[in-house]
Amino acid sequence: MRFKKIRGHSRIQQNIQSWVNESADLDIKRLKEFNYQYIRVDLLPWLNQPIIKRSYKEPNKLTKQLILNGIEAIYDSWKYQLEKLDQPYYLKIWLNEPRISKSEVVCGINGKIEEFENSFYKINSEENKSNLINQMNSDFKWECAVDEDFIFESNVSSSENYFYKKEFFSDRRLIKKAKKKGFRNEIVKKSNGEEDILYFIPKGKIWIGEKQNHKPTIKIIREFVV
C-alpha cells in the first residue's frame, strides 16, 4: 500500500502542544455520568482516517516523540485528578505499535474498570520486546496485546453494501485472507437475531501501560503542557 507524504511537520508539532493543552483537564462530570473517559491522538492528518485502510504514514522521529511525551503528560494530569476522587479507578495508556496515531489514554470507574481490564487479547510481553516503550518513562509497567481491526463476514455479502466497488473487493479479499490464515474470529448475534462471523485482523501490538505507586505533582504535569 502506498502512503501519502506528510507535509507541514512544524505545524503538526505545534498542534501536538495544543492537543495536550486541551486534553490535560479531565472532564470529571462526564466521567461520573458515563463511568469512562478517553482521549485519542486527535491530530491531522491522521484524524478520521478509515479504520482498516490508513493512507498516511505513522508519525516518526521528533513528531512521534512529541506525541509520546504528550500522551504521558495527559496521563499524569488525569492521574493527579483521579487521585482526588478517592475511589478505585482504571487509568492506562493504550499505545499502538506501529499505529501510534491510534493510541489513547483511557480511564474508567465503577463497572468500567473490569470491562477495560478485559478489553484485549493479551500476549506474552516478555516475548514481545519493543523499542517504542523504551522511549517512555521507566516508571511505566507494560502488558502486551494484539492490535486488531475487525470486519463482519456479512459486510461482503453484497457489493450494494458499499459506496465504492473497490472497497467491496478489497474487503472480500481481506475476508478470504482471514479465513486462509486462520485469524481469530467469533460467532456473534446481530440485533435482528441473525448470526454473523466477526474476523479480527491483526495490525500489530498494543502496549497497555500504567505508572504504579506514582503520584505526579502539578509541577510535573505542567512541564510539557505550558
NORMOWO-V392777 format. One record per residue. N is the residue number from 1. RES is the residue in one letter. PHI is phi in radians with two decimals (999 if undefined). OMEGA is omega in radians with two decimals (NA if undefined). Layout:
n=N res=RES phi=PHI omega=OMEGA
n=N res=RES phi=PHI omega=OMEGA
//
This chain:
n=1 res=M phi=999 omega=3.09
n=2 res=R phi=-1.51 omega=3.13
n=3 res=F phi=-1.82 omega=3.09
n=4 res=K phi=-1.28 omega=3.11
n=5 res=K phi=-1.28 omega=3.14
n=6 res=I phi=-1.60 omega=3.14
n=7 res=R phi=-2.04 omega=3.05
n=8 res=G phi=1.27 omega=-3.10
n=9 res=H phi=-1.08 omega=3.14
n=10 res=S phi=-1.09 omega=3.12
n=11 res=R phi=-1.16 omega=3.12
n=12 res=I phi=-1.05 omega=-3.11
n=13 res=Q phi=-1.15 omega=3.05
n=14 res=Q phi=-1.19 omega=3.13
n=15 res=N phi=-1.16 omega=3.08
n=16 res=I phi=-1.06 omega=3.12
n=17 res=Q phi=-1.04 omega=3.14
n=18 res=S phi=-1.13 omega=3.13
n=19 res=W phi=-1.04 omega=3.13
n=20 res=V phi=-1.15 omega=3.13
n=21 res=N phi=-0.98 omega=-3.08
n=22 res=E phi=-1.30 omega=-3.02
n=23 res=S phi=-1.75 omega=-3.00
n=24 res=A phi=-1.18 omega=-3.13
n=25 res=D phi=-1.57 omega=3.13
n=26 res=L phi=-1.30 omega=3.12
n=27 res=D phi=-1.41 omega=-3.07
n=28 res=I phi=-1.10 omega=3.14
n=29 res=K phi=-1.05 omega=3.13
n=30 res=R phi=-1.19 omega=3.11
n=31 res=L phi=-1.03 omega=-3.12
n=32 res=K phi=-1.20 omega=-3.14
n=33 res=E phi=-1.32 omega=-3.04
n=34 res=F phi=-1.91 omega=3.13
n=35 res=N phi=1.25 omega=3.06
n=36 res=Y phi=-2.72 omega=3.02
n=37 res=Q phi=-2.62 omega=3.07
n=38 res=Y phi=-2.63 omega=3.03
n=39 res=I phi=-2.37 omega=3.11
n=40 res=R phi=-1.72 omega=3.04
n=41 res=V phi=-1.36 omega=-3.06
n=42 res=D phi=-1.50 omega=-3.07
n=43 res=L phi=-2.30 omega=2.98
n=44 res=L phi=-1.29 omega=0.14
n=45 res=P phi=-1.59 omega=-3.05
n=46 res=W phi=-1.45 omega=-3.12
n=47 res=L phi=-1.14 omega=3.05
n=48 res=N phi=1.14 omega=2.99
n=49 res=Q phi=-1.27 omega=3.04
n=50 res=P phi=-0.97 omega=-3.06
n=51 res=I phi=-1.05 omega=-3.03
n=52 res=I phi=-1.60 omega=-3.05
n=53 res=K phi=-1.79 omega=-3.09
n=54 res=R phi=-1.61 omega=-2.93
n=55 res=S phi=-1.77 omega=-3.13
n=56 res=Y phi=-1.90 omega=3.05
n=57 res=K phi=-1.08 omega=3.11
n=58 res=E phi=-1.23 omega=3.13
n=59 res=P phi=-1.02 omega=3.06
n=60 res=N phi=-2.46 omega=3.09
n=61 res=K phi=0.91 omega=-3.03
n=62 res=L phi=-1.11 omega=-3.14
n=63 res=T phi=-1.05 omega=3.12
n=64 res=K phi=-1.09 omega=-3.11
n=65 res=Q phi=-1.15 omega=3.10
n=66 res=L phi=-1.14 omega=3.09
n=67 res=I phi=-1.13 omega=3.11
n=68 res=L phi=-1.07 omega=3.09
n=69 res=N phi=-1.07 omega=-3.14
n=70 res=G phi=-1.15 omega=3.09
n=71 res=I phi=-1.03 omega=3.13
n=72 res=E phi=-1.15 omega=3.13
n=73 res=A phi=-1.09 omega=3.10
n=74 res=I phi=-1.13 omega=3.11
n=75 res=Y phi=-0.99 omega=-3.12
n=76 res=D phi=-1.07 omega=-3.14
n=77 res=S phi=-1.14 omega=3.13
n=78 res=W phi=-1.14 omega=-3.14
n=79 res=K phi=-1.08 omega=3.12
n=80 res=Y phi=-1.01 omega=-3.11
n=81 res=Q phi=-1.29 omega=3.13
n=82 res=L phi=-1.19 omega=3.12
n=83 res=E phi=-1.05 omega=-3.12
n=84 res=K phi=-1.26 omega=-3.14
n=85 res=L phi=-1.24 omega=3.13
n=86 res=D phi=0.99 omega=3.07
n=87 res=Q phi=-2.66 omega=3.13
n=88 res=P phi=-1.05 omega=3.11
n=89 res=Y phi=-2.63 omega=3.02
n=90 res=Y phi=-1.88 omega=3.04
n=91 res=L phi=-2.57 omega=3.14
n=92 res=K phi=-2.55 omega=2.99
n=93 res=I phi=-1.62 omega=3.00
n=94 res=W phi=-1.83 omega=-2.99
n=95 res=L phi=-1.84 omega=-3.09
n=96 res=N phi=-1.46 omega=3.09
n=97 res=E phi=-2.34 omega=0.19
n=98 res=P phi=-1.60 omega=-3.02
n=99 res=R phi=-1.46 omega=-3.09
n=100 res=I phi=-0.93 omega=-3.04
n=101 res=S phi=-1.20 omega=3.08
n=102 res=K phi=-1.67 omega=-3.04
n=103 res=S phi=-1.16 omega=-3.08
n=104 res=E phi=-2.50 omega=2.84
n=105 res=V phi=-1.89 omega=-3.00
n=106 res=V phi=-2.26 omega=3.04
n=107 res=C phi=-2.34 omega=3.14
n=108 res=G phi=-2.71 omega=3.07
n=109 res=I phi=-2.32 omega=3.10
n=110 res=N phi=0.97 omega=-3.06
n=111 res=G phi=-1.16 omega=-3.12
n=112 res=K phi=-1.25 omega=-3.12
n=113 res=I phi=-1.06 omega=-3.13
n=114 res=E phi=-1.15 omega=3.14
n=115 res=E phi=-1.04 omega=-3.13
n=116 res=F phi=-1.20 omega=3.14
n=117 res=E phi=-1.11 omega=-3.09
n=118 res=N phi=-1.98 omega=-3.03
n=119 res=S phi=-1.45 omega=-2.95
n=120 res=F phi=-2.17 omega=3.00
n=121 res=Y phi=-1.55 omega=-2.98
n=122 res=K phi=-1.44 omega=3.13
n=123 res=I phi=-2.27 omega=-3.06
n=124 res=N phi=-1.20 omega=-3.12
n=125 res=S phi=-1.22 omega=3.14
n=126 res=E phi=-1.17 omega=-3.14
n=127 res=E phi=-1.62 omega=-3.08
n=128 res=N phi=-2.30 omega=3.13
n=129 res=K phi=-1.19 omega=-3.06
n=130 res=S phi=-2.62 omega=3.02
n=131 res=N phi=-1.26 omega=-3.10
n=132 res=L phi=-1.10 omega=-3.10
n=133 res=I phi=-1.25 omega=3.05
n=134 res=N phi=-1.21 omega=3.10
n=135 res=Q phi=-1.47 omega=3.13
n=136 res=M phi=-1.68 omega=3.13
n=137 res=N phi=-1.00 omega=-3.10
n=138 res=S phi=-1.19 omega=3.08
n=139 res=D phi=-1.23 omega=-3.12
n=140 res=F phi=-1.30 omega=2.96
n=141 res=K phi=-1.91 omega=-2.96
n=142 res=W phi=-2.11 omega=2.88
n=143 res=E phi=-2.00 omega=-3.10
n=144 res=C phi=-2.02 omega=3.09
n=145 res=A phi=-2.42 omega=3.13
n=146 res=V phi=-1.52 omega=3.02
n=147 res=D phi=-1.46 omega=-3.05
n=148 res=E phi=-2.27 omega=2.84
n=149 res=D phi=-1.74 omega=3.13
n=150 res=F phi=-2.42 omega=3.13
n=151 res=I phi=-2.58 omega=3.11
n=152 res=F phi=-1.52 omega=3.13
n=153 res=E phi=-1.08 omega=-3.12
n=154 res=S phi=-1.14 omega=3.12
n=155 res=N phi=-0.99 omega=-3.03
n=156 res=V phi=-1.76 omega=3.11
n=157 res=S phi=-1.24 omega=-3.14
n=158 res=S phi=-2.70 omega=3.10
n=159 res=S phi=-1.20 omega=3.13
n=160 res=E phi=-1.22 omega=3.08
n=161 res=N phi=-1.34 omega=-3.02
n=162 res=Y phi=-2.13 omega=3.05
n=163 res=F phi=-1.35 omega=3.12
n=164 res=Y phi=-1.96 omega=-3.11
n=165 res=K phi=-1.08 omega=-3.10
n=166 res=K phi=-1.12 omega=3.09
n=167 res=E phi=-1.23 omega=3.07
n=168 res=F phi=-1.07 omega=-3.12
n=169 res=F phi=-1.16 omega=3.11
n=170 res=S phi=-1.13 omega=3.14
n=171 res=D phi=-1.20 omega=3.11
n=172 res=R phi=-1.14 omega=3.07
n=173 res=R phi=-1.12 omega=-3.14
n=174 res=L phi=-1.12 omega=3.10
n=175 res=I phi=-1.11 omega=3.11
n=176 res=K phi=-1.07 omega=3.11
n=177 res=K phi=-1.11 omega=-3.14
n=178 res=A phi=-1.07 omega=3.12
n=179 res=K phi=-1.20 omega=-3.09
n=180 res=K phi=-1.12 omega=-3.08
n=181 res=K phi=-1.55 omega=3.10
n=182 res=G phi=1.20 omega=3.11
n=183 res=F phi=-1.08 omega=3.12
n=184 res=R phi=-0.98 omega=-3.14
n=185 res=N phi=-2.61 omega=3.13
n=186 res=E phi=-2.41 omega=2.98
n=187 res=I phi=-1.54 omega=-3.09
n=188 res=V phi=-2.15 omega=3.12
n=189 res=K phi=-1.86 omega=-3.12
n=190 res=K phi=-1.39 omega=-3.08
n=191 res=S phi=-1.08 omega=3.13
n=192 res=N phi=-1.51 omega=3.11
n=193 res=G phi=1.61 omega=-3.14
n=194 res=E phi=-1.36 omega=3.11
n=195 res=E phi=-1.55 omega=3.11
n=196 res=D phi=-2.48 omega=3.08
n=197 res=I phi=-1.91 omega=3.13
n=198 res=L phi=-1.79 omega=3.13
n=199 res=Y phi=-1.75 omega=3.11
n=200 res=F phi=-1.76 omega=-3.06
n=201 res=I phi=-1.79 omega=-3.11
n=202 res=P phi=-1.18 omega=-3.12
n=203 res=K phi=-2.14 omega=-3.10
n=204 res=G phi=2.67 omega=-3.12
n=205 res=K phi=-2.19 omega=2.93
n=206 res=I phi=-2.13 omega=3.07
n=207 res=W phi=-1.71 omega=-3.07
n=208 res=I phi=-1.83 omega=-2.97
n=209 res=G phi=-2.19 omega=3.04
n=210 res=E phi=-2.56 omega=3.03
n=211 res=K phi=-1.62 omega=-3.11
n=212 res=Q phi=-1.76 omega=3.12
n=213 res=N phi=0.96 omega=-3.09
n=214 res=H phi=-2.28 omega=3.11
n=215 res=K phi=-2.04 omega=-3.10
n=216 res=P phi=-1.22 omega=3.05
n=217 res=T phi=-1.73 omega=3.10
n=218 res=I phi=-1.01 omega=-3.12
n=219 res=K phi=-1.02 omega=3.13
n=220 res=I phi=-1.13 omega=-3.11
n=221 res=I phi=-1.05 omega=-3.00
n=222 res=R phi=-1.51 omega=-3.11
n=223 res=E phi=-1.02 omega=-3.10
n=224 res=F phi=-1.56 omega=-2.92
n=225 res=V phi=-1.44 omega=-3.14
n=226 res=V phi=-1.31 omega=NA
//
